[in-house]
Amino acid sequence: VASDGTRSALGERMVTQNQFQGSALIGNTRIPDASDPCAPSGRGVIMSIDPFTGARLVETFFDINGDSVFNAGDLIEIDGVPTVVSGLALNTGFSNPSFLDKKMYIPTDDGSISTLDINPFSTGASRTSWRELINTGN
């Protein structure tokens, strides 16, 4: 379905598997090129959402302004309210990103790789509780 609600070949679609990065679910969308909707090129959006609610994350996942600091500068205003960005539009098609430390590497259809800092708050598993087990020899 196109952005205006009509059915067309230009509708946004998900064609790669979603992946977890820490507490975020990362998904890619594709919007085909209008001249050939069957061609693998086009443009897309990379999304980061809460996997349990489908809502935007509480904190920003993307370093929107590229300053390697995750703060109000990475939010957008919607009706005067600072809001976490859930998706980044790219003017090229791309494949699933790879993650290493606090970086996201996005392979694009033209063969280049875009790099973006990601917020460490949501990356990697961490211990949520622990319990000491004692072997009493019984």
A tleap script that builds the chain and sets N, CA, C and O, in Angstrom:
source leaprc.protein.ff14SB
mol = sequence {
  NVAL ALA SER ASP GLY THR ARG SER ALA LEU
  GLY GLU ARG MET VAL THR GLN ASN GLN PHE
  GLN GLY SER ALA LEU ILE GLY ASN THR ARG
  ILE PRO ASP ALA SER ASP PRO CYS ALA PRO
  SER GLY ARG GLY VAL ILE MET SER ILE ASP
  PRO PHE THR GLY ALA ARG LEU VAL GLU THR
  PHE PHE ASP ILE ASN GLY ASP SER VAL PHE
  ASN ALA GLY ASP LEU ILE GLU ILE ASP GLY
  VAL PRO THR VAL VAL SER GLY LEU ALA LEU
  ASN THR GLY PHE SER ASN PRO SER PHE LEU
  ASP LYS LYS MET TYR ILE PRO THR ASP ASP
  GLY SER ILE SER THR LEU ASP ILE ASN PRO
  PHE SER THR GLY ALA SER ARG THR SER TRP
  ARG GLU LEU ILE ASN THR GLY CASN
}
set mol.1.N position { 0.855 -1.168 0.000 }
set mol.1.CA position { 0.000 0.000 0.000 }
set mol.1.C position { 0.900 1.229 0.000 }
set mol.1.O position { 1.835 1.314 0.796 }
set mol.2.N position { 0.625 2.171 -0.879 }
set mol.2.CA position { 1.410 3.397 -0.975 }
set mol.2.C position { 1.078 4.328 0.188 }
set mol.2.O position { 0.104 4.111 0.909 }
set mol.3.N position { 1.898 5.367 0.365 }
set mol.3.CA position { 1.723 6.275 1.498 }
set mol.3.C position { 0.379 6.994 1.484 }
set mol.3.O position { -0.094 7.421 2.537 }
set mol.4.N position { -0.243 7.138 0.326 }
set mol.4.CA position { -1.553 7.800 0.274 }
set mol.4.C position { -2.707 6.816 0.476 }
set mol.4.O position { -3.872 7.201 0.372 }
set mol.5.N position { -2.390 5.544 0.765 }
set mol.5.CA position { -3.419 4.549 1.048 }
set mol.5.C position { -3.880 3.751 -0.153 }
set mol.5.O position { -4.665 2.815 -0.002 }
set mol.6.N position { -3.410 4.099 -1.349 }
set mol.6.CA position { -3.814 3.355 -2.542 }
set mol.6.C position { -2.886 2.169 -2.749 }
set mol.6.O position { -1.737 2.174 -2.306 }
set mol.7.N position { -3.397 1.163 -3.424 }
set mol.7.CA position { -2.564 0.004 -3.754 }
set mol.7.C position { -1.751 0.337 -4.997 }
set mol.7.O position { -2.283 0.817 -5.997 }
set mol.8.N position { -0.467 0.075 -4.913 }
set mol.8.CA position { 0.401 0.315 -6.058 }
set mol.8.C position { 1.649 -0.536 -5.902 }
set mol.8.O position { 1.898 -1.120 -4.847 }
set mol.9.N position { 2.421 -0.591 -6.968 }
set mol.9.CA position { 3.678 -1.343 -6.934 }
set mol.9.C position { 4.721 -0.651 -6.065 }
set mol.9.O position { 5.754 -1.244 -5.756 }
set mol.10.N position { 4.467 0.597 -5.666 }
set mol.10.CA position { 5.446 1.353 -4.892 }
set mol.10.C position { 5.318 1.156 -3.395 }
set mol.10.O position { 6.035 1.804 -2.633 }
set mol.11.N position { 4.436 0.288 -2.952 }
set mol.11.CA position { 4.237 0.095 -1.514 }
set mol.11.C position { 5.495 -0.350 -0.805 }
set mol.11.O position { 6.320 -1.071 -1.367 }
set mol.12.N position { 5.634 0.085 0.432 }
set mol.12.CA position { 6.759 -0.294 1.268 }
set mol.12.C position { 6.590 -1.746 1.698 }
set mol.12.O position { 5.487 -2.172 2.041 }
set mol.13.N position { 7.679 -2.501 1.680 }
set mol.13.CA position { 7.605 -3.916 2.048 }
set mol.13.C position { 8.851 -4.342 2.817 }
set mol.13.O position { 9.918 -3.743 2.686 }
set mol.14.N position { 8.693 -5.368 3.605 }
set mol.14.CA position { 9.823 -5.943 4.330 }
set mol.14.C position { 10.208 -7.235 3.624 }
set mol.14.O position { 9.385 -8.139 3.478 }
set mol.15.N position { 11.464 -7.320 3.185 }
set mol.15.CA position { 11.904 -8.488 2.423 }
set mol.15.C position { 13.100 -9.191 3.060 }
set mol.15.O position { 13.582 -10.191 2.528 }
set mol.16.N position { 13.581 -8.682 4.185 }
set mol.16.CA position { 14.667 -9.341 4.907 }
set mol.16.C position { 14.202 -9.630 6.330 }
set mol.16.O position { 13.265 -9.003 6.825 }
set mol.17.N position { 14.856 -10.572 6.975 }
set mol.17.CA position { 14.480 -10.932 8.339 }
set mol.17.C position { 14.817 -9.807 9.310 }
set mol.17.O position { 15.841 -9.137 9.182 }
set mol.18.N position { 13.932 -9.615 10.282 }
set mol.18.CA position { 14.226 -8.686 11.370 }
set mol.18.C position { 15.311 -9.297 12.238 }
set mol.18.O position { 15.524 -10.510 12.217 }
set mol.19.N position { 15.994 -8.457 13.000 }
set mol.19.CA position { 17.028 -8.952 13.895 }
set mol.19.C position { 17.018 -8.152 15.193 }
set mol.19.O position { 16.626 -6.985 15.220 }
set mol.20.N position { 17.453 -8.799 16.256 }
set mol.20.CA position { 17.548 -8.128 17.546 }
set mol.20.C position { 18.919 -7.507 17.689 }
set mol.20.O position { 19.926 -8.079 17.272 }
set mol.21.N position { 18.943 -6.340 18.277 }
set mol.21.CA position { 20.187 -5.714 18.693 }
set mol.21.C position { 19.937 -5.212 20.109 }
set mol.21.O position { 19.365 -4.141 20.313 }
set mol.22.N position { 20.377 -6.006 21.085 }
set mol.22.CA position { 20.051 -5.683 22.465 }
set mol.22.C position { 18.556 -5.765 22.668 }
set mol.22.O position { 17.938 -6.782 22.353 }
set mol.23.N position { 17.968 -4.702 23.193 }
set mol.23.CA position { 16.528 -4.687 23.443 }
set mol.23.C position { 15.737 -4.079 22.297 }
set mol.23.O position { 14.539 -3.834 22.438 }
set mol.24.N position { 16.376 -3.835 21.179 }
set mol.24.CA position { 15.692 -3.255 20.018 }
set mol.24.C position { 15.490 -4.307 18.931 }
set mol.24.O position { 16.336 -5.178 18.730 }
set mol.25.N position { 14.365 -4.216 18.239 }
set mol.25.CA position { 14.115 -5.045 17.065 }
set mol.25.C position { 14.390 -4.178 15.848 }
set mol.25.O position { 13.791 -3.115 15.687 }
set mol.26.N position { 15.298 -4.633 14.990 }
set mol.26.CA position { 15.709 -3.878 13.815 }
set mol.26.C position { 15.081 -4.515 12.586 }
set mol.26.O position { 15.184 -5.724 12.377 }
set mol.27.N position { 14.436 -3.697 11.784 }
set mol.27.CA position { 13.809 -4.177 10.559 }
set mol.27.C position { 14.061 -3.213 9.418 }
set mol.27.O position { 14.138 -2.001 9.620 }
set mol.28.N position { 14.188 -3.753 8.225 }
set mol.28.CA position { 14.421 -2.944 7.029 }
set mol.28.C position { 13.201 -2.998 6.127 }
set mol.28.O position { 12.559 -4.040 6.002 }
set mol.29.N position { 12.885 -1.883 5.507 }
set mol.29.CA position { 11.822 -1.878 4.512 }
set mol.29.C position { 12.410 -1.496 3.163 }
set mol.29.O position { 13.480 -0.894 3.083 }
set mol.30.N position { 11.699 -1.852 2.117 }
set mol.30.CA position { 12.080 -1.488 0.748 }
set mol.30.C position { 10.916 -0.798 0.078 }
set mol.30.O position { 9.767 -1.211 0.228 }
set mol.31.N position { 11.212 0.247 -0.658 }
set mol.31.CA position { 10.242 0.921 -1.508 }
set mol.31.C position { 10.825 0.855 -2.911 }
set mol.31.O position { 11.814 1.530 -3.197 }
set mol.32.N position { 10.230 0.051 -3.792 }
set mol.32.CA position { 10.815 -0.161 -5.116 }
set mol.32.C position { 10.891 1.118 -5.944 }
set mol.32.O position { 10.150 2.074 -5.717 }
set mol.33.N position { 11.797 1.106 -6.898 }
set mol.33.CA position { 11.919 2.180 -7.875 }
set mol.33.C position { 10.656 2.196 -8.728 }
set mol.33.O position { 10.210 1.142 -9.182 }
set mol.34.N position { 10.076 3.363 -8.951 }
set mol.34.CA position { 8.818 3.488 -9.692 }
set mol.34.C position { 8.928 2.962 -11.117 }
set mol.34.O position { 7.939 2.486 -11.675 }
set mol.35.N position { 10.116 3.039 -11.716 }
set mol.35.CA position { 10.261 2.610 -13.105 }
set mol.35.C position { 10.218 1.095 -13.256 }
set mol.35.O position { 9.851 0.595 -14.320 }
set mol.36.N position { 10.587 0.350 -12.205 }
set mol.36.CA position { 10.562 -1.109 -12.271 }
set mol.36.C position { 10.385 -1.676 -10.864 }
set mol.36.O position { 11.374 -1.898 -10.165 }
set mol.37.N position { 9.138 -1.915 -10.436 }
set mol.37.CA position { 8.902 -2.397 -9.078 }
set mol.37.C position { 9.500 -3.771 -8.791 }
set mol.37.O position { 9.595 -4.166 -7.629 }
set mol.38.N position { 9.903 -4.506 -9.825 }
set mol.38.CA position { 10.501 -5.829 -9.617 }
set mol.38.C position { 12.018 -5.760 -9.456 }
set mol.38.O position { 12.639 -6.743 -9.053 }
set mol.39.N position { 12.617 -4.618 -9.765 }
set mol.39.CA position { 14.064 -4.464 -9.633 }
set mol.39.C position { 14.442 -4.442 -8.155 }
set mol.39.O position { 13.666 -3.956 -7.332 }
set mol.40.N position { 15.615 -4.958 -7.805 }
set mol.40.CA position { 16.009 -5.001 -6.402 }
set mol.40.C position { 16.429 -3.642 -5.836 }
set mol.40.O position { 16.665 -3.522 -4.634 }
set mol.41.N position { 16.523 -2.629 -6.682 }
set mol.41.CA position { 16.940 -1.315 -6.197 }
set mol.41.C position { 15.745 -0.556 -5.635 }
set mol.41.O position { 14.645 -1.101 -5.538 }
set mol.42.N position { 15.958 0.662 -5.276 }
set mol.42.CA position { 14.913 1.498 -4.713 }
set mol.42.C position { 15.460 2.243 -3.520 }
set mol.42.O position { 16.625 2.641 -3.499 }
set mol.43.N position { 14.622 2.428 -2.537 }
set mol.43.CA position { 15.035 3.096 -1.311 }
set mol.43.C position { 14.398 2.359 -0.147 }
set mol.43.O position { 13.621 1.427 -0.359 }
set mol.44.N position { 14.706 2.753 1.058 }
set mol.44.CA position { 14.136 2.039 2.188 }
set mol.44.C position { 14.281 2.780 3.492 }
set mol.44.O position { 14.813 3.889 3.549 }
set mol.45.N position { 13.795 2.141 4.539 }
set mol.45.CA position { 13.843 2.696 5.892 }
set mol.45.C position { 14.365 1.604 6.815 }
set mol.45.O position { 13.955 0.448 6.713 }
set mol.46.N position { 15.271 1.971 7.715 }
set mol.46.CA position { 15.715 1.043 8.749 }
set mol.46.C position { 15.020 1.463 10.042 }
set mol.46.O position { 15.102 2.617 10.463 }
set mol.47.N position { 14.340 0.509 10.655 }
set mol.47.CA position { 13.499 0.780 11.819 }
set mol.47.C position { 14.097 0.158 13.081 }
set mol.47.O position { 14.734 -0.894 13.023 }
set mol.48.N position { 13.888 0.815 14.214 }
set mol.48.CA position { 14.234 0.245 15.525 }
set mol.48.C position { 13.033 0.451 16.433 }
set mol.48.O position { 12.624 1.582 16.696 }
set mol.49.N position { 12.471 -0.658 16.912 }
set mol.49.CA position { 11.266 -0.584 17.735 }
set mol.49.C position { 11.374 -1.509 18.942 }
set mol.49.O position { 12.264 -2.356 19.022 }
set mol.50.N position { 10.460 -1.329 19.864 }
set mol.50.CA position { 10.334 -2.224 21.009 }
set mol.50.C position { 9.688 -3.515 20.507 }
set mol.50.O position { 8.564 -3.470 20.008 }
set mol.51.N position { 10.358 -4.663 20.620 }
set mol.51.CA position { 9.814 -5.901 20.055 }
set mol.51.C position { 8.574 -6.421 20.775 }
set mol.51.O position { 7.844 -7.246 20.225 }
set mol.52.N position { 8.330 -5.958 21.978 }
set mol.52.CA position { 7.203 -6.477 22.748 }
set mol.52.C position { 5.938 -5.654 22.587 }
set mol.52.O position { 4.831 -6.168 22.746 }
set mol.53.N position { 6.102 -4.362 22.267 }
set mol.53.CA position { 4.928 -3.502 22.115 }
set mol.53.C position { 4.730 -3.021 20.684 }
set mol.53.O position { 3.627 -2.623 20.309 }
set mol.54.N position { 5.791 -3.057 19.884 }
set mol.54.CA position { 5.722 -2.508 18.530 }
set mol.54.C position { 5.833 -0.997 18.511 }
set mol.54.O position { 5.754 -0.385 17.446 }
set mol.55.N position { 6.013 -0.392 19.662 }
set mol.55.CA position { 6.100 1.063 19.776 }
set mol.55.C position { 7.548 1.525 19.634 }
set mol.55.O position { 8.480 0.722 19.589 }
set mol.56.N position { 7.701 2.835 19.567 }
set mol.56.CA position { 9.055 3.390 19.512 }
set mol.56.C position { 9.784 3.079 20.816 }
set mol.56.O position { 9.157 2.834 21.847 }
set mol.57.N position { 11.108 3.091 20.757 }
set mol.57.CA position { 11.926 2.853 21.942 }
set mol.57.C position { 11.824 4.043 22.896 }
set mol.57.O position { 11.478 5.150 22.482 }
set mol.58.N position { 12.124 3.811 24.154 }
set mol.58.CA position { 12.081 4.881 25.155 }
set mol.58.C position { 13.239 5.850 24.941 }
set mol.58.O position { 13.075 7.061 25.088 }
set mol.59.N position { 14.413 5.315 24.593 }
set mol.59.CA position { 15.590 6.132 24.312 }
set mol.59.C position { 15.957 5.977 22.847 }
set mol.59.O position { 15.603 4.990 22.203 }
set mol.60.N position { 16.675 6.973 22.330 }
set mol.60.CA position { 17.057 6.931 20.924 }
set mol.60.C position { 18.054 5.800 20.665 }
set mol.60.O position { 18.960 5.565 21.464 }
set mol.61.N position { 17.879 5.116 19.557 }
set mol.61.CA position { 18.785 4.050 19.142 }
set mol.61.C position { 19.832 4.601 18.176 }
set mol.61.O position { 20.988 4.178 18.197 }
set mol.62.N position { 19.420 5.546 17.329 }
set mol.62.CA position { 20.285 6.102 16.283 }
set mol.62.C position { 20.934 7.410 16.734 }
set mol.62.O position { 20.305 8.223 17.411 }
set mol.63.N position { 22.195 7.602 16.352 }
set mol.63.CA position { 22.867 8.888 16.560 }
set mol.63.C position { 22.516 9.774 15.367 }
set mol.63.O position { 23.281 9.862 14.407 }
set mol.64.N position { 21.372 10.420 15.431 }
set mol.64.CA position { 20.828 11.172 14.304 }
set mol.64.C position { 21.755 12.292 13.853 }
set mol.64.O position { 21.972 12.466 12.654 }
set mol.65.N position { 22.305 13.056 14.795 }
set mol.65.CA position { 23.124 14.204 14.401 }
set mol.65.C position { 24.606 13.872 14.248 }
set mol.65.O position { 25.402 14.758 13.939 }
set mol.66.N position { 24.989 12.620 14.458 }
set mol.66.CA position { 26.353 12.177 14.180 }
set mol.66.C position { 27.424 12.709 15.112 }
set mol.66.O position { 28.594 12.757 14.733 }
set mol.67.N position { 27.052 13.116 16.337 }
set mol.67.CA position { 28.051 13.660 17.255 }
set mol.67.C position { 28.556 12.644 18.276 }
set mol.67.O position { 29.305 13.007 19.183 }
set mol.68.N position { 28.161 11.376 18.144 }
set mol.68.CA position { 28.552 10.280 19.044 }
set mol.68.C position { 28.048 10.462 20.471 }
set mol.68.O position { 28.528 9.795 21.387 }
set mol.69.N position { 27.086 11.356 20.666 }
set mol.69.CA position { 26.453 11.575 21.963 }
set mol.69.C position { 24.960 11.354 21.773 }
set mol.69.O position { 24.377 11.842 20.804 }
set mol.70.N position { 24.344 10.628 22.683 }
set mol.70.CA position { 22.915 10.328 22.578 }
set mol.70.C position { 22.163 11.211 23.562 }
set mol.70.O position { 22.137 10.958 24.766 }
set mol.71.N position { 21.546 12.267 23.004 }
set mol.71.CA position { 20.864 13.243 23.848 }
set mol.71.C position { 19.711 13.878 23.065 }
set mol.71.O position { 19.260 13.328 22.061 }
set mol.72.N position { 19.246 15.023 23.524 }
set mol.72.CA position { 18.116 15.703 22.885 }
set mol.72.C position { 18.402 16.063 21.427 }
set mol.72.O position { 17.470 16.249 20.644 }
set mol.73.N position { 19.675 16.162 21.059 }
set mol.73.CA position { 20.035 16.459 19.673 }
set mol.73.C position { 19.681 15.338 18.710 }
set mol.73.O position { 19.692 15.541 17.496 }
set mol.74.N position { 19.368 14.162 19.233 }
set mol.74.CA position { 19.006 13.019 18.392 }
set mol.74.C position { 17.501 12.795 18.334 }
set mol.74.O position { 17.041 11.789 17.793 }
set mol.75.N position { 16.744 13.716 18.882 }
set mol.75.CA position { 15.284 13.624 18.862 }
set mol.75.C position { 14.733 14.566 17.802 }
set mol.75.O position { 15.414 15.497 17.371 }
set mol.76.N position { 13.494 14.318 17.386 }
set mol.76.CA position { 12.801 15.244 16.495 }
set mol.76.C position { 11.580 15.778 17.234 }
set mol.76.O position { 11.089 15.153 18.174 }
set mol.77.N position { 11.100 16.931 16.804 }
set mol.77.CA position { 9.907 17.496 17.430 }
set mol.77.C position { 8.673 17.134 16.629 }
set mol.77.O position { 8.624 17.338 15.416 }
set mol.78.N position { 7.681 16.596 17.314 }
set mol.78.CA position { 6.379 16.318 16.714 }
set mol.78.C position { 5.352 17.052 17.559 }
set mol.78.O position { 5.159 16.740 18.734 }
set mol.79.N position { 4.700 18.023 16.954 }
set mol.79.CA position { 3.732 18.868 17.671 }
set mol.79.C position { 4.348 19.477 18.924 }
set mol.79.O position { 3.701 19.560 19.968 }
set mol.80.N position { 5.606 19.902 18.808 }
set mol.80.CA position { 6.284 20.554 19.918 }
set mol.80.C position { 6.832 19.622 20.978 }
set mol.80.O position { 7.368 20.084 21.985 }
set mol.81.N position { 6.710 18.314 20.772 }
set mol.81.CA position { 7.174 17.335 21.760 }
set mol.81.C position { 8.429 16.634 21.232 }
set mol.81.O position { 8.383 16.040 20.155 }
set mol.82.N position { 9.562 16.688 21.971 }
set mol.82.CA position { 10.749 15.940 21.551 }
set mol.82.C position { 10.432 14.442 21.512 }
set mol.82.O position { 9.924 13.880 22.482 }
set mol.83.N position { 10.741 13.804 20.373 }
set mol.83.CA position { 10.311 12.427 20.142 }
set mol.83.C position { 11.468 11.581 19.616 }
set mol.83.O position { 12.243 12.029 18.772 }
set mol.84.N position { 11.574 10.361 20.119 }
set mol.84.CA position { 12.578 9.407 19.648 }
set mol.84.C position { 12.263 9.016 18.203 }
set mol.84.O position { 11.107 8.779 17.853 }
set mol.85.N position { 13.295 8.954 17.377 }
set mol.85.CA position { 13.153 8.554 15.977 }
set mol.85.C position { 13.132 7.033 15.898 }
set mol.85.O position { 14.015 6.365 16.434 }
set mol.86.N position { 12.123 6.492 15.228 }
set mol.86.CA position { 12.009 5.035 15.085 }
set mol.86.C position { 12.601 4.520 13.787 }
set mol.86.O position { 12.928 3.337 13.690 }
set mol.87.N position { 12.747 5.379 12.784 }
set mol.87.CA position { 13.244 4.910 11.501 }
set mol.87.C position { 14.055 5.958 10.771 }
set mol.87.O position { 13.811 7.158 10.904 }
set mol.88.N position { 15.026 5.492 9.994 }
set mol.88.CA position { 15.848 6.357 9.159 }
set mol.88.C position { 15.629 5.987 7.705 }
set mol.88.O position { 15.810 4.832 7.320 }
set mol.89.N position { 15.242 6.960 6.897 }
set mol.89.CA position { 15.047 6.724 5.468 }
set mol.89.C position { 16.383 6.858 4.748 }
set mol.89.O position { 17.147 7.789 5.003 }
set mol.90.N position { 16.653 5.923 3.852 }
set mol.90.CA position { 17.847 5.975 3.015 }
set mol.90.C position { 17.402 6.091 1.567 }
set mol.90.O position { 16.420 5.468 1.165 }
set mol.91.N position { 18.115 6.880 0.788 }
set mol.91.CA position { 17.753 7.071 -0.615 }
set mol.91.C position { 18.318 5.993 -1.519 }
set mol.91.O position { 18.422 6.182 -2.731 }
set mol.92.N position { 18.677 4.880 -0.942 }
set mol.92.CA position { 19.178 3.740 -1.696 }
set mol.92.C position { 18.648 2.472 -1.038 }
set mol.92.O position { 18.240 2.490 0.124 }
set mol.93.N position { 18.655 1.398 -1.770 }
set mol.93.CA position { 18.303 0.120 -1.170 }
set mol.93.C position { 19.459 -0.373 -0.322 }
set mol.93.O position { 20.599 0.045 -0.527 }
set mol.94.N position { 19.185 -1.248 0.618 }
set mol.94.CA position { 20.239 -1.753 1.486 }
set mol.94.C position { 19.842 -3.108 2.036 }
set mol.94.O position { 18.678 -3.504 1.991 }
set mol.95.N position { 20.836 -3.809 2.557 }
set mol.95.CA position { 20.628 -5.125 3.161 }
set mol.95.C position { 20.644 -4.988 4.673 }
set mol.95.O position { 20.858 -3.900 5.209 }
set mol.96.N position { 20.415 -6.111 5.360 }
set mol.96.CA position { 20.447 -6.083 6.822 }
set mol.96.C position { 21.779 -5.540 7.320 }
set mol.96.O position { 22.835 -5.903 6.801 }
set mol.97.N position { 21.731 -4.677 8.320 }
set mol.97.CA position { 22.976 -4.144 8.865 }
set mol.97.C position { 23.700 -5.173 9.719 }
set mol.97.O position { 23.121 -6.159 10.174 }
set mol.98.N position { 24.980 -4.911 9.918 }
set mol.98.CA position { 25.798 -5.677 10.856 }
set mol.98.C position { 26.157 -4.741 12.000 }
set mol.98.O position { 26.209 -3.523 11.828 }
set mol.99.N position { 26.405 -5.322 13.166 }
set mol.99.CA position { 26.704 -4.524 14.344 }
set mol.99.C position { 28.025 -4.971 14.936 }
set mol.99.O position { 28.297 -6.167 15.046 }
set mol.100.N position { 28.838 -4.010 15.314 }
set mol.100.CA position { 30.094 -4.275 15.996 }
set mol.100.C position { 30.303 -3.158 17.006 }
set mol.100.O position { 30.386 -1.984 16.644 }
set mol.101.N position { 30.387 -3.532 18.263 }
set mol.101.CA position { 30.482 -2.564 19.353 }
set mol.101.C position { 29.308 -1.591 19.270 }
set mol.101.O position { 28.153 -2.015 19.313 }
set mol.102.N position { 29.582 -0.314 19.152 }
set mol.102.CA position { 28.525 0.704 19.135 }
set mol.102.C position { 28.307 1.257 17.733 }
set mol.102.O position { 27.881 2.401 17.574 }
set mol.103.N position { 28.597 0.452 16.721 }
set mol.103.CA position { 28.457 0.885 15.326 }
set mol.103.C position { 27.506 -0.035 14.581 }
set mol.103.O position { 27.439 -1.237 14.840 }
set mol.104.N position { 26.775 0.554 13.654 }
set mol.104.CA position { 25.919 -0.199 12.745 }
set mol.104.C position { 26.469 0.026 11.338 }
set mol.104.O position { 26.663 1.164 10.911 }
set mol.105.N position { 26.717 -1.070 10.628 }
set mol.105.CA position { 27.249 -1.022 9.271 }
set mol.105.C position { 26.145 -1.456 8.314 }
set mol.105.O position { 25.624 -2.566 8.419 }
set mol.106.N position { 25.789 -0.567 7.374 }
set mol.106.CA position { 24.662 -0.810 6.482 }
set mol.106.C position { 25.177 -0.958 5.054 }
set mol.106.O position { 25.597 0.031 4.454 }
set mol.107.N position { 25.156 -2.180 4.489 }
set mol.107.CA position { 25.588 -2.364 3.099 }
set mol.107.C position { 24.502 -1.881 2.142 }
set mol.107.O position { 23.355 -2.319 2.226 }
set mol.108.N position { 24.865 -0.980 1.236 }
set mol.108.CA position { 23.894 -0.406 0.306 }
set mol.108.C position { 23.993 -1.065 -1.063 }
set mol.108.O position { 24.975 -1.736 -1.379 }
set mol.109.N position { 22.955 -0.858 -1.868 }
set mol.109.CA position { 22.897 -1.491 -3.187 }
set mol.109.C position { 24.004 -1.038 -4.126 }
set mol.109.O position { 24.330 -1.755 -5.073 }
set mol.110.N position { 24.592 0.136 -3.890 }
set mol.110.CA position { 25.658 0.607 -4.771 }
set mol.110.C position { 27.026 0.059 -4.370 }
set mol.110.O position { 28.039 0.429 -4.964 }
set mol.111.N position { 27.062 -0.822 -3.363 }
set mol.111.CA position { 28.307 -1.456 -2.952 }
set mol.111.C position { 29.030 -0.746 -1.822 }
set mol.111.O position { 30.032 -1.254 -1.318 }
set mol.112.N position { 28.546 0.415 -1.416 }
set mol.112.CA position { 29.186 1.122 -0.309 }
set mol.112.C position { 28.605 0.647 1.023 }
set mol.112.O position { 27.601 -0.065 1.059 }
set mol.113.N position { 29.243 1.046 2.099 }
set mol.113.CA position { 28.768 0.699 3.439 }
set mol.113.C position { 28.612 1.989 4.233 }
set mol.113.O position { 29.573 2.737 4.413 }
set mol.114.N position { 27.408 2.244 4.701 }
set mol.114.CA position { 27.151 3.398 5.562 }
set mol.114.C position { 27.363 2.971 7.005 }
set mol.114.O position { 27.010 1.855 7.386 }
set mol.115.N position { 27.937 3.857 7.806 }
set mol.115.CA position { 28.206 3.572 9.207 }
set mol.115.C position { 27.459 4.572 10.076 }
set mol.115.O position { 27.415 5.764 9.771 }
set mol.116.N position { 26.878 4.081 11.152 }
set mol.116.CA position { 26.125 4.939 12.057 }
set mol.116.C position { 26.358 4.478 13.489 }
set mol.116.O position { 26.348 3.280 13.771 }
set mol.117.N position { 26.568 5.431 14.392 }
set mol.117.CA position { 26.669 5.090 15.812 }
set mol.117.C position { 25.294 4.683 16.327 }
set mol.117.O position { 24.273 5.240 15.926 }
set mol.118.N position { 25.288 3.696 17.228 }
set mol.118.CA position { 24.043 3.281 17.870 }
set mol.118.C position { 24.195 3.437 19.372 }
set mol.118.O position { 25.302 3.383 19.909 }
set mol.119.N position { 23.078 3.630 20.035 }
set mol.119.CA position { 23.074 3.880 21.469 }
set mol.119.C position { 23.407 2.612 22.240 }
set mol.119.O position { 22.736 1.593 22.076 }
set mol.120.N position { 24.435 2.663 23.079 }
set mol.120.CA position { 24.819 1.466 23.829 }
set mol.120.C position { 23.812 1.054 24.895 }
set mol.120.O position { 23.915 -0.049 25.431 }
set mol.121.N position { 22.825 1.921 25.223 }
set mol.121.CA position { 21.850 1.549 26.254 }
set mol.121.C position { 21.136 0.264 25.909 }
set mol.121.O position { 20.765 -0.503 26.797 }
set mol.122.N position { 20.943 0.026 24.639 }
set mol.122.CA position { 20.083 -1.083 24.244 }
set mol.122.C position { 20.844 -2.214 23.583 }
set mol.122.O position { 20.229 -3.132 23.040 }
set mol.123.N position { 22.154 -2.171 23.615 }
set mol.123.CA position { 22.913 -3.202 22.920 }
set mol.123.C position { 23.440 -4.244 23.886 }
set mol.123.O position { 23.827 -3.936 25.014 }
set mol.124.N position { 23.447 -5.456 23.430 }
set mol.124.CA position { 24.030 -6.537 24.198 }
set mol.124.C position { 23.178 -6.988 25.367 }
set mol.124.O position { 22.426 -6.208 25.952 }
set mol.125.N position { 23.310 -8.240 25.688 }
set mol.125.CA position { 22.582 -8.791 26.831 }
set mol.125.C position { 23.326 -8.430 28.109 }
set mol.125.O position { 24.544 -8.250 28.102 }
set mol.126.N position { 22.607 -8.329 29.168 }
set mol.126.CA position { 23.235 -8.092 30.460 }
set mol.126.C position { 22.501 -8.900 31.519 }
set mol.126.O position { 21.375 -9.349 31.306 }
set mol.127.N position { 23.147 -9.077 32.651 }
set mol.127.CA position { 22.544 -9.857 33.724 }
set mol.127.C position { 21.395 -9.063 34.337 }
set mol.127.O position { 21.550 -7.878 34.634 }
set mol.128.N position { 20.256 -9.701 34.524 }
set mol.128.CA position { 19.124 -9.042 35.169 }
set mol.128.C position { 18.975 -9.477 36.615 }
set mol.128.O position { 18.362 -8.766 37.410 }
set mol.129.N position { 19.523 -10.628 36.971 }
set mol.129.CA position { 19.529 -11.086 38.357 }
set mol.129.C position { 20.562 -12.200 38.481 }
set mol.129.O position { 21.071 -12.702 37.479 }
set mol.130.N position { 20.862 -12.576 39.705 }
set mol.130.CA position { 21.770 -13.695 39.902 }
set mol.130.C position { 21.458 -14.350 41.232 }
set mol.130.O position { 20.843 -13.760 42.120 }
set mol.131.N position { 21.898 -15.573 41.336 }
set mol.131.CA position { 21.712 -16.329 42.568 }
set mol.131.C position { 22.960 -17.179 42.770 }
set mol.131.O position { 23.472 -17.771 41.820 }
set mol.132.N position { 23.448 -17.241 44.003 }
set mol.132.CA position { 24.610 -18.059 44.315 }
set mol.132.C position { 24.144 -19.484 44.577 }
set mol.132.O position { 23.236 -19.707 45.377 }
set mol.133.N position { 24.756 -20.433 43.913 }
set mol.133.CA position { 24.459 -21.849 44.122 }
set mol.133.C position { 25.611 -22.457 44.911 }
set mol.133.O position { 26.779 -22.292 44.559 }
set mol.134.N position { 25.269 -23.151 45.967 }
set mol.134.CA position { 26.290 -23.759 46.823 }
set mol.134.C position { 26.115 -25.270 46.779 }
set mol.134.O position { 25.036 -25.789 47.065 }
set mol.135.N position { 27.186 -25.968 46.418 }
set mol.135.CA position { 27.176 -27.422 46.387 }
set mol.135.C position { 27.528 -27.914 47.786 }
set mol.135.O position { 28.654 -27.739 48.253 }
set mol.136.N position { 26.572 -28.521 48.437 }
set mol.136.CA position { 26.804 -29.007 49.808 }
set mol.136.C position { 27.334 -30.431 49.832 }
set mol.136.O position { 27.590 -30.976 50.905 }
set mol.137.N position { 27.500 -31.033 48.680 }
set mol.137.CA position { 28.051 -32.374 48.607 }
set mol.137.C position { 27.052 -33.478 48.870 }
set mol.137.O position { 27.452 -34.638 48.972 }
set mol.138.N position { 25.815 -33.184 48.980 }
set mol.138.CA position { 24.796 -34.224 49.240 }
set mol.138.C position { 24.311 -34.824 47.967 }
set mol.138.O position { 23.457 -35.710 47.988 }
savepdb mol mol.pdb
quit
